Amino acid sequence: SPPRSNMPMRSTLPVPMIFNLRHMSFNDLGFDRCLDDYIQNMKESNADILFVTDIDEVSTKISEYRLLILFRMIQEAVQNSIIHSKSDRIELSVKNKENQLHVKIRDYGIGFEDGNKKENHFGLSMMQERAKIIHAVFQVHSVLNEGTEITIQVAADE
């Protein structure tokens, strides 16, 4: 076999193609793009659910770390709606208001009573813990047979 050089091999693929092959992270894409991609993915994989969105591009000054945790909270809330609510409509809004980011996730499903949270399902408690980490106001309002609304308010960094 021919002798190998110690020089690193150089790819013949165009740079954009290499970029597309690499797994993109939250740090690469940012909150807005990750949220858009996530919602698009949810729409495609849950064709029986209408996703209604009203999403501002984030202008509130919030660290990437806090935005990542907020993104995970939104994912959890949407997944809970998809899996548990039996709703055919999920609404998501993300709004910049008065130096805060206001998030609302709403479904029109079966809802639940506060004392009737399923055992061994930790989604809501995980969201509450994450809200504490990012100093967010986290509220859940649910009515049996009417649905659930989760609101999250994240103040700008100090």
C-alpha positions as CSV (number, residue, x, y, z in Angstrom):
1,S,0.0,0.0,0.0
2,P,1.2,3.6,-0.6
3,P,2.8,5.5,2.2
4,R,0.5,7.6,4.3
5,S,1.3,11.2,4.9
6,N,1.1,12.7,8.4
7,M,-0.9,15.6,6.9
8,P,-4.6,15.7,7.9
9,M,-7.0,14.7,5.2
10,R,-8.9,17.5,3.7
11,S,-12.5,17.0,2.7
12,T,-13.6,17.5,-0.8
13,L,-17.1,18.3,0.3
14,P,-18.3,21.9,0.0
15,V,-18.3,23.8,3.3
16,P,-22.1,24.2,3.4
17,M,-22.5,20.5,3.0
18,I,-20.1,19.8,5.8
19,F,-22.0,22.3,8.0
20,N,-25.3,20.5,7.3
21,L,-23.8,17.1,8.2
22,R,-22.8,18.3,11.6
23,H,-25.4,18.0,14.4
24,M,-26.5,21.5,15.2
25,S,-26.7,22.5,18.9
26,F,-28.8,25.1,20.7
27,N,-25.7,27.2,20.9
28,D,-25.2,27.1,17.2
29,L,-28.8,27.9,16.3
30,G,-30.2,29.9,19.2
31,F,-33.6,29.9,20.8
32,D,-35.6,31.3,17.9
33,R,-34.4,28.9,15.3
34,C,-34.6,25.9,17.7
35,L,-38.1,26.8,18.6
36,D,-39.1,27.2,15.0
37,D,-37.5,23.9,14.0
38,Y,-39.1,22.1,17.0
39,I,-42.6,23.4,16.2
40,Q,-42.2,22.5,12.5
41,N,-41.2,19.0,13.6
42,M,-44.2,18.7,15.9
43,K,-46.5,19.8,13.1
44,E,-45.1,17.2,10.7
45,S,-45.1,14.3,13.2
46,N,-48.6,15.1,14.7
47,A,-50.7,15.9,11.6
48,D,-53.9,15.3,13.6
49,I,-53.2,18.3,15.9
50,L,-53.5,21.9,14.8
51,F,-50.6,24.0,16.1
52,V,-51.3,27.7,16.4
53,T,-48.3,29.8,17.1
54,D,-47.7,33.5,17.8
55,I,-44.0,33.8,18.3
56,D,-42.0,37.0,18.6
57,E,-38.3,36.9,17.9
58,V,-36.7,37.1,21.3
59,S,-35.5,40.7,22.0
60,T,-35.6,40.5,25.7
61,K,-32.0,40.2,27.1
62,I,-31.9,36.7,28.5
63,S,-28.8,34.5,28.7
64,E,-28.4,31.5,26.4
65,Y,-28.4,29.3,29.5
66,R,-31.7,30.6,30.7
67,L,-33.2,30.4,27.2
68,L,-32.1,26.8,26.8
69,I,-33.9,25.9,30.0
70,L,-37.0,27.8,28.9
71,F,-36.8,25.9,25.6
72,R,-36.7,22.6,27.5
73,M,-39.8,23.7,29.5
74,I,-41.7,24.6,26.3
75,Q,-40.8,21.2,24.8
76,E,-42.0,19.4,28.0
77,A,-45.3,21.4,28.0
78,V,-46.0,20.7,24.3
79,Q,-45.1,17.0,24.7
80,N,-47.5,16.8,27.7
81,S,-50.2,18.3,25.6
82,I,-49.6,15.9,22.7
83,I,-49.4,12.8,24.9
84,H,-51.9,13.4,27.7
85,S,-54.5,16.0,26.7
86,K,-56.2,14.3,23.7
87,S,-56.5,17.8,22.3
88,D,-56.7,18.4,18.6
89,R,-55.3,22.0,19.0
90,I,-52.3,23.3,20.8
91,E,-51.5,27.0,21.0
92,L,-48.0,28.5,21.7
93,S,-47.2,32.1,22.1
94,V,-43.9,33.7,22.9
95,K,-44.1,37.5,23.5
96,N,-41.7,40.2,24.5
97,K,-43.5,42.4,27.1
98,E,-42.1,45.0,29.5
99,N,-38.6,43.6,29.7
100,Q,-39.9,40.0,30.1
101,L,-40.5,37.1,27.9
102,H,-44.1,35.7,28.2
103,V,-44.7,32.2,27.1
104,K,-48.1,30.5,27.0
105,I,-48.9,26.9,26.0
106,R,-52.6,26.0,25.7
107,D,-54.5,22.9,24.8
108,Y,-58.2,22.2,24.6
109,G,-58.0,18.6,25.9
110,I,-59.2,16.6,28.9
111,G,-57.5,18.8,31.5
112,F,-56.9,17.6,35.0
113,E,-57.8,18.4,38.6
114,D,-54.9,19.6,40.7
115,G,-55.0,16.5,42.9
116,N,-55.3,14.2,39.9
117,K,-51.8,14.5,38.5
118,K,-50.7,11.1,37.3
119,E,-48.2,9.2,39.5
120,N,-44.8,8.6,37.9
121,H,-45.2,11.5,35.5
122,F,-42.8,14.2,36.5
123,G,-43.2,16.7,33.6
124,L,-44.9,19.4,35.6
125,S,-42.7,19.1,38.6
126,M,-39.6,19.2,36.3
127,M,-40.9,22.4,34.7
128,Q,-41.5,23.9,38.2
129,E,-37.9,23.0,39.1
130,R,-36.6,24.5,35.9
131,A,-38.6,27.7,36.5
132,K,-36.9,28.1,39.8
133,I,-33.5,27.7,38.2
134,I,-34.1,30.5,35.8
135,H,-36.1,32.6,38.2
136,A,-39.3,32.4,36.1
137,V,-42.9,32.7,37.2
138,F,-44.6,29.4,36.3
139,Q,-48.3,28.8,36.4
140,V,-50.6,25.9,35.4
141,H,-54.3,26.3,35.0
142,S,-56.3,23.2,34.1
143,V,-60.0,22.5,34.0
144,L,-61.4,19.1,33.4
145,N,-62.7,18.6,29.9
146,E,-61.6,22.1,28.9
147,G,-57.9,21.9,28.7
148,T,-54.7,23.2,30.3
149,E,-52.8,26.5,30.0
150,I,-49.2,26.9,31.2
151,T,-47.7,30.3,31.5
152,I,-44.1,31.2,32.0
153,Q,-42.7,34.6,32.5
154,V,-38.9,35.2,32.4
155,A,-37.5,38.6,33.3
156,A,-34.6,40.0,31.5
157,D,-31.1,39.4,32.9
158,E,-30.0,42.0,35.4
